Amino acid sequence: MKKLIILSLLFYFTIFATNYNINQSVYKMGSDTESNSGSTGNVITISASNVVLDLGGYRVNNTAGISNLDGIVISPNLSNITIKNGSISNFTNRGINIGDGCYNITLENLTIQNCFRAWEFIGTAANRIQNIFTKNCRILSCGNSTAADFIVTFSQCIKLNMQDCYIADINNSTLSTSTVSFLFLNFCDNAEISGINIQNNRGNSTVNCMNLNNISGSKFYDIFIGTNQSVTSTLNIVNLSTISDCSFGKIYSSQNSGSNQLNGFLVTTTLNKNIFDDVLVQDCTATNLTGIFTTTLITSNVFKNFTFQQNQSTTGNCTAVFIANGFDSNVFENFLVQQNLVTTGSLVGFDLNPGTIPSGNTIFTNCTVQKNTALTSGSITGFNFNAGTQTLSGCIFRNCNVIENLTPSGIVNGFIIASGTGTNTHNNFFACNCSGNTTNSGTANGFFVDGVSGTNDNLSFYDCVANVNTSGGANDANGFLIQNSNFGTMVRCAASYNNAPSSVGSGVTFATAGNNRWEVRENDFIRNRGSTNANSFGTRQIVGTTILFTKNVAYNNSVTPPGTIANQMSIPSGSNINIPSGNITTALNGGAPATFGWVNLAGIS
């Protein structure tokens, strides 16, 4: 059996070391190790494999203030190296520097403090670092106020495991006007990052709490990111670039702030086949604020159990999910966007625009936008689903809700389904609910289908609800507002109690002559109210529309029942409104025809 040689360096007084070289077995420090005025390069170099450096609770320290000095360096192409149990402080370059091609490297129970960079694992594409394990490490007050940098770096690494580490009190805000990243992974595969706390750090310009570039097959979970700040620019809680086959779970962020922009997850290039599960962005503040921001194609990702709440946009806009350049075959499930505040701008729960790439085939399930407020003139939109100049098709919205949002003077819309100048087609809405949304001096719509410039066809609404949406000023309130859209279906929907105190209130309005071949079947349009009985409609059609109404019920759409019944189901002269039985059957005071058949029922109960 090979004999293990243990050399114990029992330093009972302070050693002033210059380029101390370790090249065999197990070393245990007995006192602090410090640089002296003649130090250059680094204080300790590990130059052989199979070495354990136990700091023994002591520290490696740069007391001389020498510039560009490393604490501990592991030479390239070594294996089976462990550094543990102590602190490394005040180094003007790196606390620990690991060379390329190293294998089986462990950092454990270390505190790295007041260093320019905490540590760097930097391999090369041809000589990557493999099998890295870091555990129970504390990175405190690192960074350099005169330059941008990465505080903790893993680059060109394979099989990285980082557990239970703490990155805090970084202050890069004094002089630097460039980007700082607190945790940076670059070209890493099969990483597992867990139990990480990134807290109370500052940067002067762009700040990335986690910066992930070209990462595949990796896991990130049990991560808390809180009270971090960009003093003059943008803060990204997680910056993602070219990420594939990764999973993110229990990523919690709170009380972060950016002077200009704050992004929960900023996607700068491709995001493909990843899972995001149990994510929280709350109590964050910036001029403009988003939960997920992407201007690049995202494909085949799953986003679920995502909460975006109690955030505040001070002078700009607030958006939970912003997609601006292509999405395909993604899943958004159990999203909650609630109690966010916009001081002067607008709020959108989901802003979905293909940009320059045809998009669609995405499922939204149990996504809710509720109790958000725009304080001044900003608008609130639950879902802005806009084709722009492209084709947007094959999407499903199931059990999605826009509830009790408030803006004093802007427009409030539950869903905007717009074509732009492109094509919005074959998209379906099942059991979606837009209710209780209010504006004091703007227009209120539950579902707004806008196909004026492009093509907005083959939409389906099944079992959807638009109730108690209230407009203000001389503006309309509509449960459903549909214009220039063809071949649509509305089945078993309800639009009730939509209220326009000084204008027109309606359950459904087909607002332009370009609406053709819609089937409106088995719906209820009840107690929608405008400023007068003449402005109160169950269904409202503009001349030239071609709609098939069957088995619908409309009653009590008036200001003061019994009122008039002329607008329960309004059919203007010259319209091609098709009612198979030939007439609307009127039921007064709760009466009803003996047989409904394919007859529509209108009246006052």
Secondary structure by P-SEA (a helix, b strand, c coil): cbbbbbbbbccccccccccccccccbbbbccccccccccccccccccccbbbbccccccccccccccccccbbbcccccbbbbccccccccccccbbbbccccbbbbcbbbbccccccccccccccbbbcbbbbcccccccccccccccccbbbccccbbbbcbbbbccccccccccbbbbcbbbccccbbbbccccccbbbbccbbbcbbbcccccccccbbbbcccccccbbbbcbbbcccccbbbccccccbbbbccbbbcccccccccbbbbcbbbbccccccbbbcbbbcccccbbbbccccccccccccbbbbcbbbcccccbbbbccccccbbbbccbbbbccccccccbbbccbbbcccccccccccccbbbbccccccccbbbcbbbbccccccbbbbccbbbbccccccccccccbbbbccccccbbbbccbbbbcbbbbcccccccbbbbccccccbbbbcccbbbbcbbbccccbbbbcbbbbcccccccbbbbccccccccccccccccccccccccccccccccccccccbbbbbcccccccccccccccccccccccccccccccccbbbbbcccccccccccccccccc
